Amino acid sequence: MTTIVCDRKSMAADKRISGDGVTFKTAKIHRVRGALIGFCGNPEQALQFIEWRRNPGAKPTFAEPSFEAIELTADGQLLWWGSEMMAIPIHDKFYAIGTGAAFALGAMAMGASPKSAIQIAARYDSATGADVQTMTLGGKP
């Protein structure tokens, strides 16, 4: 699957997408109106969700939702989004989603940066790719 991790200033993700016998690299973190949104799961559904966050209107509906996302708001709040597309605030200093989340959280608990946490997760989770994307709040749109 993947691993996405963030603290209250930045977000990191592996770039691997795999499914239906193919693997390729792509961005999993997107800047949306000053926030950072990282996703795991079905990339097509996740990108529809991100587009909805860019242009609020009717929520997209999915027969079988299969994605989750973390949003790091412009003011440093962490939000978890699931299949019902309702924001759930996260009160922890950092958070991770995806198959390598436990490894990334352990690394962050020991003081790793989000980028280092993804690199550590990739060593122990075969579904997390080694190429890392990082973004920081306040960066380029």
Secondary structure, 3 states (H helix, E strand, C coil): CCEEEECCCEEEEECEEEECCEEEECCCEEEECCEEEEEEECHHHHHHHHHHHHCCCCCCCCCCCCEEEEEECCCCCEEEECCCCCCEEECCCCEEEECCHHHHHHHHHCCCCHHHHHHHHHHHCCCCCCCEEEEECCCCC
